[in-house]
């Protein structure tokens, strides 16, 4: 099952003018960063290692500029971003789901240039609604710092879920059910007072003073906070 998809158009490596464009993209980002954000971060991680290191600083600056809604003069990072696909080569990257587990399906066809793939990611994130753009850009920047293997371990890194990729998939597939499970509440959606009371109870248990490590406690508190947000917004 396809959870998210990014279609990229790039000029051929031998073309005198370097160009990149976005095609049809399916990037669900609710709750943020969603499957779309994870795919964008993963594609950035997969290709950034082959981008000229001299461009990495400008690439990260571009993420902040697009996050803030700035107009970007062209060309940028040696490529011109455009809407026209004529004469460009198509590449498709997908995030797929198998049960509750996610998999990264990258288009690594011969001639796939790393620069256009990463730029397409950043420009795609910059087109998202303002309320989703920040969380997704943070995932993209996490991907830009990846220097590990080119496999599904990328998903662990960019999603911030540690070993819990199964949990991540469940979270984005059915956010309310995931939130109820995290807070140990039964459906239908409980009232605001019940959600707040249960959140405070579990927050006390998660605190490092109760014997857990600081990293594990921070992850648990972030998980509880997101679950509360989802239920109070529903």
PyMOL commands that set and color helices and strands:
alter all, ss='L'
color gray80, all
select helices_A, chain A and resi 34-48+53-67+114-126+130-144+153-159+165-173+175-183+192-206+208-210+214-233
alter helices_A, ss='H'
color red, helices_A
select strands_A, chain A and resi 2-10+19-22+80-82+89-98+101-105
alter strands_A, ss='S'
color yellow, strands_A
deselect
rebuild
show_as cartoon
